[in-house]
């Protein structure tokens, strides 16, 4: 049975060509993508990660961790 892969993803809104888009980033691999909706952006990121891992399968080890990821926001 192959280990499941997972990565932390950050999502934020940006303006691109005068339109709102959602940008998604995978810090473990240094890959980002975008879409008109959160779902579209996440699907685009999944595709980008799949293509990246096809070309660099040795990077899969970066996504095999079973440790939980905690994300928070620090207010200053």
Residue pairs with C-beta under 8 A, 6 or more apart in sequence:
3 64
5 60
5 63
5 64
6 63
6 65
7 26
7 27
7 28
7 29
7 49
7 62
7 63
8 26
8 27
8 28
8 69
8 71
9 24
9 25
9 26
9 42
9 45
10 24
10 25
10 27
10 71
11 22
11 23
11 24
11 25
11 38
11 41
11 42
12 22
12 23
13 20
13 21
13 22
13 23
14 20
14 21
14 22
14 23
14 34
15 21
16 34
19 36
21 34
21 35
21 36
21 41
22 34
22 35
22 36
22 37
22 38
22 40
22 41
23 32
23 33
23 34
23 41
24 32
24 33
24 34
24 35
24 38
24 41
24 42
24 44
24 45
25 31
25 32
25 45
26 32
26 45
26 49
28 62
28 63
29 49
29 52
29 59
29 62
29 63
31 45
31 48
31 49
31 52
32 45
33 41
33 44
33 45
33 47
33 48
34 41
34 44
35 41
35 42
35 43
35 44
52 59
53 59
53 60
